[in-house]
């Protein structure tokens, strides 16, 4: 059991953000314009969202490939990465269960569990579903004086259902519906504000193109696009401002090549960008000095996320995360994987190497991944093994 002061944990929960925002406050009375411009250029404006659960790589295979999946070969976990891949799956049915320990260096009962699967209705369509459950374990909430306020089990989950259809022999599209519920404060009052479980609904759309190449040996390339988590804002209190869901644009590609009948190699790359407004730079009076107003609706926020960075196009490029991975299969039985994830240091500085192995025998498979941070930013999955068990038919 973890004993944590209620004020601290409630603050973290109420502002359960993927990264913490810095708007950049400027005093117009005391700083010259040239210095203002320098601050605009140097400030680290981290984009804030609610429910970071929706951006976590939930399965061990993707976790070993640098957290990518827009155009990787279809599997039971495609519902999270790009459901449009499912009509191209070789098996009629597949399911997977993944367990990921969380903050293992601090606590032993925080974890992420992911259950996913699909079923091909026919040769051109498929349905998929997944459940992501994040448990913060048992927490003893206390007030500022250290008086116990009871033991609670904060948690959040997301439930997805998708439908995908081949539009042509090589192209498929998919739509996914998602229900999200986040119960982090368990109804406690925080700094005079009553709280409640937060919920939201969201949707994904995806496209996937796959084509075999006429080479001397079997080869294939694929392209994928997914826009995910477009939905209503979420809030834990009627008295606090709502937060954007982590709407995200993912574009990826894959090239696979069979060296012979036993050995196959795949190279993959994903680019990700949050479709959430970049915090503007404000002066001491709250007026916007650089950038765009971030108090906008969901669709407006998604559109302006491509041009609202205070430092212009340079900063927009900094908001693109890069995932690269390589996967090797021997005889469709043993796989080795490696990947790398890069995020600009001014946008969170998450950078890490990922490694993984897989063993498949008949219809059963096991995937294992391991994460090694390469930046100073602490990662909750540091030096942690994630395990996925899969079954297909």
N, C-alpha and C positions, 0 to 999 in steps of 0.2 A: 504494500500500500504506500502511496506517495502522499506526504504531508506538504501541502503548498498553500501559501497565503492566498486567500480568496481574491484580494484586490489585484494581485499580480496575474493570477491565472485567468481571472475574468477579463482583465484588460486584453490579454493575449487572445482570448476566445472571441470577445466581441469584435475585435479587429483581426479576425483570423485571415490573414492576408498571405498571398503567395510570396510577396516581398513587401517591405514597409516603405510607404511613399515619403518622399521629401520634396515639398513644393518649392523650396528656395525662396526665403523671405528676404527682401531687399529694402534698405533704408534709403529712400530717394534724397533725404535731406543731408546725408553725411558722406555719400559716395559719388564720385564723379562717373560720368557716363562710360568712360573707357573701362573703369573697374567693374561697373555693372555688366558690361558685355563679357568681361573675363569670367565673372561668376556664372553667367548664363551658360558659357561654354564649358566650364569645369565642373559644374554641379552634377551630382549623381542623382538623377530623377528616377527612382525605382517605381515601377508601376504596381499599384495596389489592387488586389481583387479579393473577393471572398471565396470560401470553400476551395482551398488549394488541393483538396483531395482529387478534384477533377483533372488535374494536370500531372498527377503522379503516374509513372509507368507502373501498371499493375501486375505485369507478368514477368517471369524470369527470362524468357527469350528476348523480349524487347529490352529488358534491363541489362542484358549482356551485349546489346548492340548499340549502346549509347542512347537509349530511350528513343528509338525510332520505330516506325511501322506503317507509314503512309503507303508504301509500295512493296513491302516485304511479302514473301509468299503467304497465301492465306492460311490461317490456322484458327483454333478455337477462340483465340483472344482478339480476333480482328474487329470485333464489335467496338472496342475502345479506339483503335487506331484508324480504321477506315472500313466500315461495313460493306462498302462497294466491292471489296475483294471476295466476299463470300461465294458468289455464283461461280467463281473460278476454282474453288476448293476441290481437291481430288476426291475426298471422302464425302459420303452423304451426310454423316453426322459426326460431330466431335464436341467434347467438353473438356474443360480444364479448371483446376483448382490451384490457386497460388497463395502462399503464406509469406509475408514479409515482416520480419521484426522491425520495430521502429525505435530509434533512440536507445539502442540496446546498451550503450555505455552508461545510461542514466537510469533507466527503468526496465523491468523485465516483463511488464504486462501491457505494453503499448504495441499494437500490431495492425497490419493491413491485410485483409483477406479479400480475395477476388475469385468469383465463380462466373464462368462464361461458357458459352457454347453456341452452336448453330445447327440448323437443319435445312438441307436443300430440298425445296419443294419439287423441283424438277431440274432440267439441265440449264435453265436460264434464270431461276429465282431462288432466293433463300431467305430465311428468317434467322435472326440472332437475338440473343439476350445476355445480359450480364448484371451482376450485383457486386458492388464495391462497398466494403464495410470497414470503417476505421474506428478502432476502439482506443480510448485514452486510458483504459484500465480503471482501477479503483482509486479515486482521489479524495483525500480528506480536505475539504474546504475549511479555511479559517479566516476570521476577520483580521483587522489591523492589530487587534490586541492579542491575537493568537488563540482566541476562543473558537473551539470547533463548531462548525455549522453543519456537520454531518458528512457522511461518505456518499459519493456520487460516482456514476459511471458514464461520463460524457462520451458521446459517440456521434458519428454521422455516416450516412450511406447514400448511394446513388443507384437507382434501378433503371436499366436501359432495355429497350426493345427496338429492333431494327428490321427493315425490309429492304432487300436489294434485288435488282433486276438487270439482266444484260440488255443493253440497248442495241448492240451489234455483237458480232462474233468476238470482238476484242475489247469492247467498252461496256462498263457497268456503272450504274448509279445507285445510291442508297440514301435512305432517310432514317434517322434514329430519333426516338422520343425518350426523354430522360426525366425522372422525378428525383429530386434531391431533398434530403432532410438532414439538418444539422442541429443537434441538441447538445450544446457545449456548456451552457450555464445552468441547466436543469431548473429553470424558473426562478433563480435567485435574483435579488435586487442588487444592482451594481451602481454605487455612487448616486443613489436616489432614483435610478431608472429601473423600472421593472423589465424583466427579460422573458423571452419565450423561445421555444424551438423555432428555427428558421426553416423555411421550405421554398422551393422554386421548381419550375418546370423549364426545360430547355430542349433544344433540337440540334441535331447534326445533319449536315448534308455531305455526301462524298461522291467522288468520281474515281474510277480506276481503269487504266488501260494496260493491257498485257498482250505482247506479240512475240511469237517465235521468230528467230532469225534463221535465214537459209545460209548457214555456214558449214564448214566441213565437219563440225561436231555440234551437238545440240546446244543452243544458246537462246536466251530470252531476255527481253528488257520490259520494264514496267514503269508506269508513271501513276502517281496517286495524288489526290487533293482532298483535303477534308477541312470543313469549317465546323467547329464544334462549340457546344455550350452557349448557343445563342438563346438567352432566356431572360426572365424578369430578374430585377435586382433582388438582393437578399438582405435581411436585417434581423437582428436578435432583439430589437427593442423598437417600440412605436415612437420613442423619443429620440432615436438616433438615426443618422442618415444611412440609407441603404448602400450596399456595396455591389459593384458589378460582379457577375459571374466571370470566370476566366475564359471568355470567348477567345478562340484561338484559330489561326489559319496555319495549316500544315501542308506543305508541298514536298513530295519525295520522289525518288527514282531508285531503280534497281537494275543491275545487270548480272545475269546468271550464266555460267558457262560450265558445261560438263567436259572435263578433261578426258574421261573415259567412262565406261559403264559403272565404275565404282566411285569416282571422285567428282564432286560438284562444288563450285565456288561461286559465291554471290557477294557483290559489292553494293552497298546501300548508302543513301544520303537523304536526310530530311532537313528542311528549313522551317522554323516555327516563328510566328509573330502573334503576340497578344492583340486582339481586336478590342482594346480598352484604351481610353484616353490617357495620354501622358500628362502628368501633373504640370500645370503652368508655373511660371515664376511670378510671384506676387510681391507687391511692396508692403510696407508696414500697415497701410490702410486697407489691405486686402484687394487692391486693384491689380489686374493682370498686367504685368510688364512685358512678358514674352510668352508665347504659346496661345493655346485656345482654352476656353472655359471647359472644365471637366465635369461640371454639373449638368449633364445632358442625358438624354434618353439612350437606351441600349443600341438602337440602330444608328443614331447619330454618332454615338461614341465609337461604334465599329468603323464607320466611314471615316471619321476624322482622325482615327488612330494612324492613318497612313500619311498625315501631313501636319499633325499638331505639335510635334516635338519642338520645344523652344529653340534648340540649336539646329533646326532645319533637317535637311536630308541626311547629314552626317549622323545625327542622333537617331533618325529613323533606322538607319542601317545597324546602329548599335543595339537596337531592340530585336534583331533577328538572332535567334538561337540556332546553332548548327549541331546536328547529330550525324555521325558517320559510323558505319559498321561493316564488318566482314564476317561471313559465315561459311564454314567448310563442312561438307557432309561426306562421310565415307559409307557407301553402300546403303544409304538411307537408314543407317542404324546408329552411327556415332557422329556427333557434331561438335565442332569447336568454334567459339565466337569471341569477337573482341570489338570494342567500340569506344567512341570518345564523344563527350558532350561539352560544348563550349558556349558560355554566356559572357558577354562583355562585362568587364569589372565595374562599369558604371551602372549596370542594369541588374546587379545581383552577384556577379562573379562566381557563379557555379561552374566549375570545370572539373571533370573527373573522367577517369579511365574505367571501362567496364570489361569484364571477362566472364566467360561462361562455357558450360559443357552441356551436352544432351545425349541421352541414350534412349533409343526406341526399339522395342521388341514387339513384333506383331502389332496389336492395337494399343499397347500401353507405352507411355513415354514419360521421362522425367527430365526437367530442365533446371539448371542451377546457374545463378549469376552472382557476381561479386563486384563491389564498387570500391574504387580507390580514388579519393579526392586528390586533385593536383593543384588546388588553389588554397588560400587561407580560409575561405568560407567553410564553415562547419556544415557537414551533410548528415542528416539523420540516418542515412543508410550506410555510413562509413564503415568499411570493414565488416559488412553484414552479408550473409548468404540468404538469397531468396530462392525459393523452391516452388516449381510448378509440376503438378501431376496431370497428365492428359490421357484421354481415351478417345479413340475414333472408331468408326464402323463403316 
